[in-house]
Amino acid sequence: MLLYNDGSKLAQSLPFGFPQDLDQGTYAITVAGTICTIYYTDTSCYTETTALPTLSLGTIQLTSFTTLAKRLSQAAHNVAEWP
């Protein structure tokens, strides 16, 4: 007999693995990363990495996990489209 547990209704409305045990309050959103540039010539290939500084994307007030997940997704989308 195969049994699959979809989890709670809250878990079903959140992205897979999203924490459900955070405390109510205000959370800061930051992003940092590294750029890897690949250079090549007729005879060689090499890479250079550049660290991106930590950028503040503001804060999010945790009032519901569904809203927090949606706002984090929107913030990530905005960073991905940043020129």
Phi, psi and omega in degrees: 000124180266130180232131178234128180258116180283355181082186181290165177300323178297314181299325180290337182268358183249158173301150181305130177083359181295131183294144180240015183236025178283149177282148173300145178152194182255130181244136177274141177249124176229160177219144176212165180184188180224138175258130176246119180252131180256125177248144176216149177232186178294336186241350183206171178216135179211165181235155172228139177247145178229126179281136174269137178291157177292128180248139176271130178252012178102200182230159176229131176273123178276107174244331174210148182293325179296316178294319178299314180299318180295316181291323176296319178298317179296319179297317179296320178298318180296321178294318181296331180264001183295131182293000000 
